[in-house]
Amino acid sequence: MTNVQAPGPVTAGPGAPSAERLTATVAALAAPEFTGRRTGTPGGRSAREYLAGQLRQARARASLEEFAVPAVRELYATPAAVWTTPDGASHTLAHRRDFAEHLATADVPGLRPGPLAAGTDPGWTGRWVLVPALTPEVISQAQAAGAGLLVPRGTDEAGWMPKMIAGPATAPVPILGIRHDLHQRMLAERGELSASAPVRTVAVTGTNVHGVLADPAPGGVSVLLTAHYDGVGDDPQQRFPAAGDNASGCAVILEAARILASVLPAGTGLAVAFLDAEEAGAWGSAHHAPQVTAGTYVINVDGAAELADAAAVEAGARPGRCWPRSTRQGGRRECRYGQRPCPRTTAATPPPGCPRQGSEWECPATRPPPRRSIVSSRRPWSRQPGWSSRR
């Protein structure tokens, strides 16, 4: 990955991007009526219709393609938590500032009270237990004791706990993430906690939006522009407009398509794919990828403008690359040869035959050759799925 400094302003002209149009697209997709554009919601469906309409205005042949998304984690009410210290003082914790539901939590519709305990304490029965990390053994012990679990969780640079809607399988116990410093304080002071986690798993239908602006000549070059358009969706009492992830990327793709349609050489194919359910586990791209003709030049944009005047560019992405999938695949790292999975592991150990390269794993050298010039422009931290701009 390379951070590239953006060039100076582009002179206005027929082939120049329109800042006004880019801004209008971001504002439209981030509007309250789209409710954060989570896959399978009315807001997500409205977003797909908007994008299909924009493609038609650009004289593209627009079409929709549905696919199943088997599991999305959904809040049906706002979680609550009240910590009472031993001196009797009551502290109401702020959702996504002080605590958040863990993706593996069982549904806790109402406040569940219980004394605080450390993971090293005997007798977990009926308690909220502060543990450093989740393990199968910890979950089994909590289930046997009827206990809830509290694990430390970090925040982003603005102090928010990023929302995610895909991850490990649901555990049979309540699990909350507590801000790191607060977790340490609760461990030191103890007291009691009453907390809820009203969350359920739903199956939904996702929809990819396709547009063809120009068909390639036989044997000609094809260009595909892609961006995911879904977000994590609004909470019951909190907006997640997903302006930076990824309304801005959609705006860039629309603008690039309009410009390229008028300047690409005759016989060059040009198509657009707005992909759904990325935040739920990249279901839209997984559904679409097998349909892409070998040799197609693909440009994917995610998180446009998140780096201000710079861009993070990945060139020549390889199908055999091992991508960290910490939330989408339940804490596993997964290698893939195109659609064929390599062996998986649960910790920081690579699958057999996958030597470590930098911060990622590489699949064995027998992987197939890459597609030509697949480029992704996105934030370097965006591989933790589910991050959604609050702006």
C-alpha positions as CSV (number, residue, x, y, z in Angstrom):
1,M,0.0,0.0,0.0
2,T,1.3,3.5,-0.9
3,N,0.1,6.8,0.3
4,V,-0.2,9.1,-2.7
5,Q,-0.3,12.9,-2.5
6,A,-3.2,14.2,-4.6
7,P,-2.3,16.6,-7.5
8,G,-3.4,20.2,-7.6
9,P,-7.0,21.3,-8.5
10,V,-8.3,20.1,-11.9
11,T,-9.1,22.9,-14.3
12,A,-12.8,23.1,-15.1
13,G,-13.7,21.7,-18.5
14,P,-15.8,19.0,-20.1
15,G,-13.6,16.2,-18.7
16,A,-13.2,17.8,-15.2
17,P,-15.0,16.4,-12.2
18,S,-17.7,18.4,-10.6
19,A,-17.2,19.1,-6.9
20,E,-20.8,20.2,-6.6
21,R,-22.0,16.9,-8.1
22,L,-19.7,14.9,-5.9
23,T,-20.9,16.8,-2.8
24,A,-24.5,16.4,-3.7
25,T,-24.2,12.6,-4.1
26,V,-22.5,12.2,-0.7
27,A,-25.2,14.5,0.9
28,A,-28.0,12.5,-0.8
29,L,-26.7,9.1,0.3
30,A,-26.0,10.3,3.8
31,A,-29.4,11.8,4.3
32,P,-31.6,10.7,7.2
33,E,-34.2,9.1,4.9
34,F,-31.6,6.5,3.9
35,T,-31.1,5.6,7.6
36,G,-27.5,4.6,7.3
37,R,-28.1,2.3,4.2
38,R,-27.8,-1.0,6.0
39,T,-28.4,-4.0,3.7
40,G,-31.9,-5.3,3.8
41,T,-33.5,-2.2,5.2
42,P,-35.9,0.3,3.5
43,G,-33.0,2.8,3.6
44,G,-30.7,0.4,1.8
45,R,-33.4,-0.2,-0.8
46,S,-33.9,3.5,-1.3
47,A,-30.2,3.9,-1.8
48,R,-30.1,1.3,-4.5
49,E,-32.9,3.0,-6.3
50,Y,-31.2,6.3,-6.1
51,L,-28.0,4.9,-7.5
52,A,-29.8,3.1,-10.3
53,G,-31.4,6.4,-11.2
54,Q,-28.1,8.2,-11.3
55,L,-26.7,5.5,-13.6
56,R,-29.7,5.9,-15.9
57,Q,-29.2,9.7,-16.0
58,A,-25.6,8.9,-17.1
59,R,-27.1,6.9,-19.9
60,A,-26.1,3.5,-18.5
61,R,-28.2,0.3,-18.8
62,A,-29.0,-0.2,-15.1
63,S,-30.0,-3.4,-13.5
64,L,-30.4,-4.9,-10.0
65,E,-29.3,-8.3,-8.8
66,E,-30.4,-9.8,-5.5
67,F,-28.6,-12.3,-3.3
68,A,-29.1,-13.8,0.2
69,V,-27.4,-12.4,3.3
70,P,-27.9,-15.1,5.9
71,A,-26.9,-13.2,9.1
72,V,-26.8,-9.5,10.1
73,R,-26.6,-8.4,13.7
74,E,-29.4,-5.9,14.4
75,L,-30.1,-3.7,17.4
76,Y,-33.9,-3.4,18.0
77,A,-33.5,-1.0,21.0
78,T,-30.7,1.1,22.5
79,P,-28.5,-0.9,25.0
80,A,-28.3,0.5,28.5
81,A,-25.8,0.1,31.3
82,V,-25.7,1.5,34.8
83,W,-22.7,0.9,37.0
84,T,-23.2,1.3,40.8
85,T,-19.9,1.7,42.7
86,P,-19.4,0.3,46.3
87,D,-20.1,3.7,47.7
88,G,-23.5,3.8,46.2
89,A,-22.8,6.2,43.4
90,S,-24.6,5.4,40.2
91,H,-23.0,6.0,36.8
92,T,-25.0,5.8,33.6
93,L,-22.7,4.6,30.8
94,A,-23.0,6.0,27.3
95,H,-23.6,3.6,24.5
96,R,-20.7,3.4,22.0
97,R,-18.7,5.8,24.2
98,D,-18.3,3.8,27.4
99,F,-19.7,0.4,26.3
100,A,-21.2,-1.4,23.4
101,E,-22.8,-4.8,22.6
102,H,-20.3,-7.5,21.6
103,L,-21.1,-9.1,18.3
104,A,-21.2,-12.5,19.9
105,T,-23.6,-11.5,22.7
106,A,-26.8,-13.3,23.5
107,D,-30.0,-11.2,23.3
108,V,-30.6,-9.3,26.6
109,P,-33.8,-7.4,26.1
110,G,-34.0,-5.8,29.6
111,L,-31.6,-4.7,32.3
112,R,-29.8,-7.6,33.8
113,P,-28.4,-6.8,37.2
114,G,-25.4,-8.5,38.9
115,P,-22.3,-7.9,41.0
116,L,-19.0,-7.3,39.2
117,A,-16.3,-10.0,39.5
118,A,-12.9,-10.6,38.0
119,G,-12.2,-13.6,35.8
120,T,-9.9,-15.0,38.5
121,D,-12.6,-14.9,41.2
122,P,-14.3,-18.1,42.2
123,G,-18.1,-18.3,42.0
124,W,-19.3,-16.5,38.8
125,T,-22.9,-17.3,39.4
126,G,-25.2,-14.4,38.4
127,R,-22.3,-12.0,38.0
128,W,-20.9,-9.7,35.4
129,V,-17.4,-11.0,35.0
130,L,-14.5,-8.8,33.8
131,V,-12.2,-10.8,31.6
132,P,-9.3,-9.8,29.5
133,A,-10.5,-11.6,26.4
134,L,-13.0,-14.1,25.1
135,T,-12.1,-17.8,24.8
136,P,-14.3,-20.9,24.4
137,E,-13.4,-21.8,28.0
138,V,-14.4,-18.5,29.4
139,I,-17.7,-18.6,27.5
140,S,-18.4,-22.2,28.7
141,Q,-17.7,-21.2,32.3
142,A,-20.0,-18.2,32.1
143,Q,-22.8,-20.3,30.6
144,A,-22.5,-22.8,33.4
145,A,-22.7,-20.1,36.0
146,G,-25.4,-18.0,34.3
147,A,-22.9,-15.1,34.2
148,G,-22.4,-12.2,31.8
149,L,-19.0,-11.2,30.4
150,L,-17.3,-7.8,30.1
151,V,-14.3,-7.5,27.8
152,P,-12.1,-4.4,27.1
153,R,-12.7,-2.6,23.9
154,G,-10.9,0.3,22.2
155,T,-12.3,3.4,20.6
156,D,-11.5,5.4,17.4
157,E,-9.7,8.7,17.4
158,A,-12.9,10.5,18.1
159,G,-13.7,8.4,21.2
160,W,-16.4,6.2,19.6
161,M,-16.7,2.4,19.5
162,P,-17.1,1.6,15.8
163,K,-20.4,-0.1,15.0
164,M,-20.1,-3.6,13.3
165,I,-22.9,-5.8,12.1
166,A,-21.0,-9.0,11.2
167,G,-18.8,-11.3,13.2
168,P,-18.6,-14.5,15.2
169,A,-21.5,-16.8,15.9
170,T,-23.8,-15.8,18.8
171,A,-22.6,-17.1,22.2
172,P,-25.1,-18.4,24.8
173,V,-24.2,-15.6,27.3
174,P,-24.5,-11.8,27.5
175,I,-21.2,-10.1,26.4
176,L,-20.5,-6.4,26.4
177,G,-17.4,-4.4,25.4
178,I,-16.2,-1.9,27.9
179,R,-13.9,1.0,27.1
180,H,-10.3,0.0,28.1
181,D,-9.8,2.5,30.9
182,L,-13.3,2.0,32.3
183,H,-12.8,-1.8,32.3
184,Q,-9.7,-1.3,34.4
185,R,-11.5,1.0,36.8
186,M,-14.4,-1.4,37.2
187,L,-12.0,-4.2,37.8
188,A,-10.3,-2.2,40.6
189,E,-13.5,-0.8,42.2
190,R,-16.1,-3.5,41.5
191,G,-19.7,-2.8,42.6
192,E,-22.7,-3.8,40.5
193,L,-23.8,-3.5,36.9
194,S,-27.2,-3.5,35.3
195,A,-27.1,-3.8,31.5
196,S,-29.0,-4.8,28.4
197,A,-28.1,-5.9,24.9
198,P,-31.2,-6.0,22.8
199,V,-29.6,-7.5,19.6
200,R,-30.8,-10.2,17.2
201,T,-29.6,-11.9,14.1
202,V,-31.7,-11.4,10.9
203,A,-31.5,-12.8,7.4
204,V,-32.0,-10.3,4.7
205,T,-31.8,-9.9,0.9
206,G,-28.9,-7.7,-0.5
207,T,-29.0,-6.1,-3.9
208,N,-26.1,-5.1,-6.2
209,V,-26.6,-2.3,-8.7
210,H,-25.1,-2.7,-12.1
211,G,-24.7,-0.2,-14.9
212,V,-23.2,-0.7,-18.4
213,L,-22.1,2.5,-20.2
214,A,-20.3,0.9,-23.1
215,D,-19.9,-2.6,-24.3
216,P,-16.4,-3.8,-25.2
217,A,-15.5,-4.7,-28.8
218,P,-14.6,-8.4,-29.3
219,G,-11.2,-8.9,-27.6
220,G,-11.3,-5.3,-26.4
221,V,-10.4,-3.8,-23.0
222,S,-13.0,-3.7,-20.3
223,V,-13.0,-1.3,-17.3
224,L,-15.2,-2.0,-14.2
225,L,-15.6,0.7,-11.5
226,T,-16.9,-0.5,-8.1
227,A,-17.8,0.7,-4.7
228,H,-19.9,-0.7,-1.9
229,Y,-22.9,1.5,-1.1
230,D,-24.2,0.0,2.1
231,G,-23.4,1.2,5.6
232,V,-23.9,-0.3,9.1
233,G,-27.2,1.4,9.5
234,D,-28.5,3.8,12.1
235,D,-28.9,2.8,15.7
236,P,-32.4,3.2,17.2
237,Q,-31.3,6.6,18.7
238,Q,-28.1,7.3,16.9
239,R,-27.3,8.2,13.3
240,F,-24.6,6.5,11.3
241,P,-24.9,8.3,7.9
242,A,-21.8,6.5,6.4
243,A,-20.7,9.5,4.5
244,G,-17.1,8.5,4.4
245,D,-17.8,4.7,4.2
246,N,-18.8,4.7,1.5
247,A,-21.1,7.5,0.1
248,S,-17.9,9.3,-0.9
249,G,-16.7,6.3,-2.8
250,C,-20.0,6.0,-4.6
251,A,-19.8,9.6,-5.6
252,V,-16.3,9.2,-7.0
253,I,-17.4,6.2,-9.1
254,L,-20.4,8.0,-10.5
255,E,-18.3,11.0,-11.4
256,A,-15.5,8.9,-12.9
257,A,-18.1,6.9,-15.0
258,R,-19.6,10.1,-16.4
259,I,-16.2,11.4,-17.4
260,L,-14.7,8.1,-18.7
261,A,-17.8,7.4,-20.8
262,S,-16.9,10.4,-23.0
263,V,-13.2,10.0,-23.2
264,L,-12.4,6.2,-23.4
265,P,-11.4,5.0,-26.8
266,A,-14.1,3.4,-29.0
267,G,-14.5,-0.3,-28.3
268,T,-13.5,0.0,-24.6
269,G,-16.0,-1.5,-22.3
270,L,-17.1,0.5,-19.3
271,A,-19.3,-0.8,-16.5
272,V,-20.2,0.1,-12.9
273,A,-21.1,-2.1,-9.9
274,F,-22.4,-0.7,-6.7
275,L,-22.1,-3.5,-4.2
276,D,-24.3,-4.2,-1.2
277,A,-23.7,-6.0,2.1
278,E,-20.0,-5.2,2.4
279,E,-20.4,-4.3,6.1
280,A,-22.3,-7.6,6.6
281,G,-19.3,-9.6,5.4
282,A,-18.6,-8.6,1.8
283,W,-21.5,-10.6,0.5
284,G,-22.1,-8.3,-2.5
285,S,-18.6,-8.5,-3.8
286,A,-18.4,-12.3,-3.2
287,H,-21.6,-12.6,-5.3
288,H,-20.3,-10.4,-8.0
289,A,-16.7,-11.4,-8.4
290,P,-17.3,-14.7,-10.2
291,Q,-19.2,-12.8,-12.9
292,V,-16.2,-10.5,-13.7
293,T,-14.6,-11.4,-17.0
294,A,-10.9,-12.4,-16.7
295,G,-8.6,-9.5,-17.8
296,T,-11.1,-6.8,-16.7
297,Y,-9.4,-3.7,-15.3
298,V,-11.1,-3.1,-12.0
299,I,-11.0,0.0,-9.9
300,N,-12.6,-0.1,-6.4
301,V,-13.0,3.0,-4.3
302,D,-13.6,2.9,-0.5
303,G,-13.4,5.7,2.0
304,A,-12.7,8.5,-0.6
305,A,-11.5,11.8,1.1
306,E,-10.9,10.1,4.4
307,L,-7.2,10.9,4.1
308,A,-7.9,14.5,3.1
309,D,-5.3,15.4,0.4
310,A,-3.8,11.9,0.3
311,A,-5.0,8.5,-0.9
312,A,-4.0,4.9,0.1
313,V,-3.6,2.8,-3.1
314,E,-3.3,-0.9,-3.4
315,A,-2.2,-1.9,-7.0
316,G,-2.3,-5.4,-8.5
317,A,-4.3,-7.1,-5.8
318,R,-3.7,-10.9,-5.8
319,P,-6.5,-13.5,-5.4
320,G,-4.1,-15.6,-3.3
321,R,-3.6,-12.9,-0.7
322,C,-4.5,-13.7,2.9
323,W,-6.7,-10.9,4.3
324,P,-7.3,-10.5,8.1
325,R,-11.1,-11.1,8.5
326,S,-11.3,-10.6,12.3
327,T,-15.0,-9.8,12.5
328,R,-16.4,-11.3,9.3
329,Q,-14.9,-14.7,9.9
330,G,-15.2,-15.0,13.6
331,G,-11.6,-14.1,14.5
332,R,-10.0,-16.2,11.7
333,R,-7.6,-15.2,9.1
334,E,-8.5,-16.7,5.7
335,C,-6.4,-17.2,2.5
336,R,-8.2,-17.7,-0.8
337,Y,-7.2,-18.8,-4.2
338,G,-9.9,-17.0,-6.0
339,Q,-12.9,-18.8,-4.7
340,R,-11.0,-21.7,-3.1
341,P,-10.2,-21.3,0.6
342,C,-6.8,-22.1,2.1
343,P,-6.5,-23.7,5.5
344,R,-7.7,-21.3,8.4
345,T,-6.5,-20.6,11.8
346,T,-7.8,-18.7,14.8
347,A,-4.8,-16.9,16.2
348,A,-1.8,-15.0,14.8
349,T,-0.5,-18.2,13.3
350,P,-0.6,-18.5,9.5
351,P,-2.3,-21.4,7.7
352,P,0.2,-24.1,6.6
353,G,2.3,-22.9,3.7
354,C,1.3,-19.2,4.3
355,P,4.5,-17.4,5.3
356,R,4.1,-14.0,6.8
357,Q,4.7,-10.9,4.6
358,G,4.6,-7.7,6.6
359,S,1.3,-7.4,8.4
360,E,-0.5,-9.9,6.3
361,W,-0.3,-13.6,5.3
362,E,0.7,-14.7,1.8
363,C,-0.8,-18.0,0.4
364,P,1.7,-20.5,-1.2
365,A,3.5,-19.7,-4.3
366,T,1.2,-21.9,-6.4
367,R,-1.6,-19.3,-6.4
368,P,-2.9,-18.3,-9.9
369,P,-1.7,-15.2,-11.6
370,P,-3.6,-12.0,-10.6
371,R,-6.2,-10.2,-12.7
372,R,-4.7,-7.3,-14.5
373,S,-4.3,-4.0,-12.6
374,I,-6.9,-4.4,-9.9
375,V,-6.6,-1.2,-7.8
376,S,-8.3,-0.4,-4.5
377,S,-8.2,3.1,-3.1
378,R,-9.2,3.1,0.6
379,R,-8.2,3.9,4.1
380,P,-5.3,1.8,5.5
381,W,-7.3,1.0,8.6
382,S,-10.5,0.1,6.7
383,R,-9.8,-3.7,6.7
384,Q,-11.5,-3.8,10.1
385,P,-15.0,-4.0,8.6
386,G,-17.9,-2.1,9.9
387,W,-16.2,1.2,10.5
388,S,-18.7,3.9,9.6
389,S,-18.1,7.6,9.4
390,R,-20.3,9.6,11.7
391,R,-20.0,12.6,9.5
